[in-house]
Amino acid sequence: MKLKFFFFINIVALASMNFAFSQPNMKGQDEDTDTSKQYAKYIVRPKYPINLAFHYILIDNTKFEQVLSDSTKREFERNMTYYFTFYSPGSPVDGFTKLRVSIDSLEYSFKSGNDSVYYNSQLDDQVPPFNIPDFDISSVILGKDFELLYSPYWDFGKVQGDNLIAKRNYINDPIEGIPDPIRKYQWNFQLSDDNLGFTVDLLKNLIPTHSIDTHLVRNIPFKFAVEGLSFYTDSAKVQLVTANSSKYVLSASFDHFIPLQKESVIPGFLTFVDFEKVDGTGSYTLNLTPQGRVDAGELNLDLNLQFKDRNEIIHEKIQKHSIWQLIKNYRI
C-alpha cells in the first residue's frame, strides 16, 4: 500500500524556528545548523505495514590482517551473503514496533593464503564445512528466528523470542551446553542483541525525531559489531544528503570508537586476549523512500586494533564493507 508522501515547507518567523529547535531531544541527538536561514524540511520515517514482508540481502566483505610482535602475519578474506526476511505482526504497542525476523540462507566463502572454502546453504548437495572454525562461528545465526523491537524513536531496542532464548540457554547450560569457553563466547556473541541487531537493523539509529532539512548535521550514538567485538560511538555525524520525490538518503560518518568488551577472542589464539585500543574511520548510508520503505544501507569500516596476550602485542587491521538491499516485499 502506498502511503501519503509528506513534504513540508516551513516558512515561519525566526521565533518559531528557535522554538522548534528548542524542543526536547528524545534520542540524545545534538544538532548543528544555521538557524538564520530557512530550508525545506522533510519528515523521514520508516513504515512497516502489518503483515507486509520485506526480503533483504546482506552482502558482507571482510579483509583481515593480523601482525604479531615478531612480524608474523596472518591474513584472510571472508565473503558472506545472508538473505533475511522480516514483517510486522501487529500495530505498535506503547510506541514500540515489533518485527519478526528469519535468517533464511547463507552463501559463504573464505580464503587464507592458498586455502579456500565455499558453501551455499541453498544447494542441497553441499555439506556444511563445520570443520572450518570460521564457518562454524559465521553460520551460527543461519536459520534462526527472533523478534526485533524498535523504540518509538526508531532506535534499536532489543532482540527477543522463545526460540532464541532457548538456544542461548542451551549454549550456556552447565551440563549440556558448549564446554569450550572460547567457542561458547563466540556462539554467545553471534546470538547477542548487538550482533543480531547489527545484521538485520538497517536504520541504525539514523532516523531523526522530527522534521529535518539537508543542512542539519546531527550527532548521534551509533553501534556496530565486527569480528566478535561490539563498538559504540557517541558522536556519529548524520546528515540528510538527498531529498527528492523518489528517495531520502541519510549519511553518517564517525571516527571515535568505544569498545564494549575488555577482552575478546581473535584468530590464531586459543585464549582470551585483552583489548587495548582502536582507531579508524567508519561510515553508513541509509536509503529509504518518502513513503517510508527502507530500500538499502551501506557500511564501510577501516579499523586498526591492538590486543595483548601476556607479553605479546597483536595488531589487527580490519576492512569491512557491507551492503543491505531490499529484494522484494509481499503480503503474508
Buried (B, 14 or more C-beta within 10 A) or exposed (E): EEEEEBEEEEEEEEEEBEEBEEEEBEBEBEBEBEEEEBBBBBBBBBBBBEEBBBBBBBBBBBBBBBBBEEEEEBBBBBBBBBBBBBBBEEEEEEEEBBBBBBBBBBBBBBBBEEEEBBBBBEEEEEEBBEEBEBBBBBBBBBEBBBBBBBBBBBBBBEBEBEEBEEBBEEBEEEEEEBEEEBBBBBBBBBBBBBBBBBBBBBBBBBBBBBBBBBBBEBBBBBBBBBBBBBBBBEEBBBBBEBBEEEBBBBBBBBBBBEBEBEBBBBBEBEEBBEBBEBEBBBBBBBBBBBBBBBBBBBBBBBBBBBBBBEEEEBBBBBBBBBBBBBEEBEEE
